[in-house]
Amino acid sequence: MDYDDSQKIMNGMTRKQLELTQKNDEYPSLAENKAQKERAYRMAKAKKIVELRADGMPVTIIPDLVKGDSHVSQLRLEYIVAEGVLKACSNSIRGILSAIDTYRSMLSFLKSERPNQ
């Protein structure tokens, strides 16, 4: 086993472990942000539905009018973006774990190639 190769692998694993720690620390706040955005969107949507019903708007067109409301649609956009950011973080965590696993496999291979001493 070449020392330089094993050192490069260990350095790569260390970098990935740091990235994983960062993403794991980031994830709860992203999840909370998504939940808050969803809550704000759903509350604004419900409020708009109640307003339109109180104004005597026909029930059949209320969903389309609510979707077209600028405030409600802005909140929906923010919710969708927050959901995407959370999903990207989750995917990043899975990718980092996969990279760590690859480094482990490479290290095991290098160890198996080392002549017995």
C-alpha positions in Angstrom: 0.0 0.0 0.0 1.4 3.3 -1.0 1.4 5.9 1.8 0.5 8.7 -0.5 -2.5 6.9 -1.8 -3.8 6.0 1.6 -3.2 9.6 2.9 -5.1 11.0 -0.1 -8.0 8.7 0.7 -7.9 9.6 4.4 -7.8 13.3 3.6 -10.8 12.9 1.3 -12.7 11.0 4.0 -11.9 13.7 6.5 -13.2 16.4 4.1 -16.4 14.4 3.5 -17.0 13.9 7.2 -16.7 17.7 7.7 -19.2 18.3 4.8 -21.5 15.7 6.4 -21.4 17.4 9.7 -22.2 20.8 8.1 -25.1 19.4 6.2 -26.5 17.5 9.2 -26.3 20.8 11.2 -28.0 22.7 8.4 -30.8 20.2 7.9 -33.0 20.9 11.0 -33.1 24.7 10.2 -34.0 24.0 6.6 -36.8 21.6 7.7 -38.2 24.2 10.1 -38.0 26.9 7.4 -40.0 24.6 5.0 -42.6 23.9 7.7 -43.0 27.6 8.4 -43.3 28.5 4.7 -45.9 25.7 4.3 -47.9 26.9 7.3 -47.9 30.5 6.1 -49.0 29.4 2.6 -51.8 27.2 3.9 -53.1 29.8 6.3 -53.1 32.5 3.6 -54.9 30.2 1.2 -57.5 29.3 3.8 -58.1 32.9 4.7 -58.5 33.9 1.0 -61.0 31.0 0.5 -63.1 32.3 3.5 -62.9 35.8 2.2 -64.2 34.8 -1.2 -66.9 32.7 0.2 -68.0 35.6 2.4 -68.1 37.8 -0.7 -70.6 35.3 -2.3 -68.2 34.1 -4.9 -69.3 30.8 -6.6 -67.6 27.8 -4.9 -66.5 26.4 -8.3 -64.2 29.3 -9.2 -62.7 29.9 -5.7 -59.7 27.5 -6.2 -58.7 29.3 -9.4 -59.1 32.7 -7.8 -57.1 31.7 -4.8 -54.3 30.4 -7.0 -54.2 33.7 -8.8 -54.0 35.8 -5.7 -50.6 37.5 -5.7 -50.0 37.1 -2.0 -51.0 33.4 -1.9 -49.0 32.6 -5.0 -45.9 34.3 -3.5 -46.2 32.3 -0.3 -46.6 29.1 -2.4 -43.5 30.0 -4.3 -41.6 30.5 -1.1 -42.9 27.1 0.2 -41.9 25.3 -3.0 -38.4 26.8 -2.9 -37.9 25.9 0.8 -39.1 22.4 0.0 -36.5 22.2 -2.9 -33.7 23.5 -0.7 -34.5 20.9 2.0 -34.6 18.1 -0.7 -31.3 19.3 -2.1 -29.7 19.1 1.3 -31.1 15.6 1.8 -29.7 14.5 -1.5 -26.4 16.1 -0.7 -26.2 14.1 2.6 -26.9 10.9 0.6 -24.1 11.8 -1.9 -21.6 12.6 0.9 -22.4 9.2 2.6 -21.9 7.5 -0.7 -18.6 9.2 -1.2 -17.5 8.2 2.3 -18.4 4.6 1.5 -16.4 4.8 -1.7 -13.4 6.1 0.2 -13.8 3.2 2.7 -13.9 0.7 -0.1 -10.8 2.2 -1.7 -8.9 2.1 1.6 -9.9 -1.5 2.1 -8.7 -2.4 -1.4 -5.3 -0.7 -0.8 -5.0 -2.5 2.5 -5.7 -5.9 0.8 -3.0 -5.1 -1.8 -0.4 -4.5 0.9 2.0 -7.4 1.2 1.9 -9.2 4.5 4.7 -8.0 6.8 
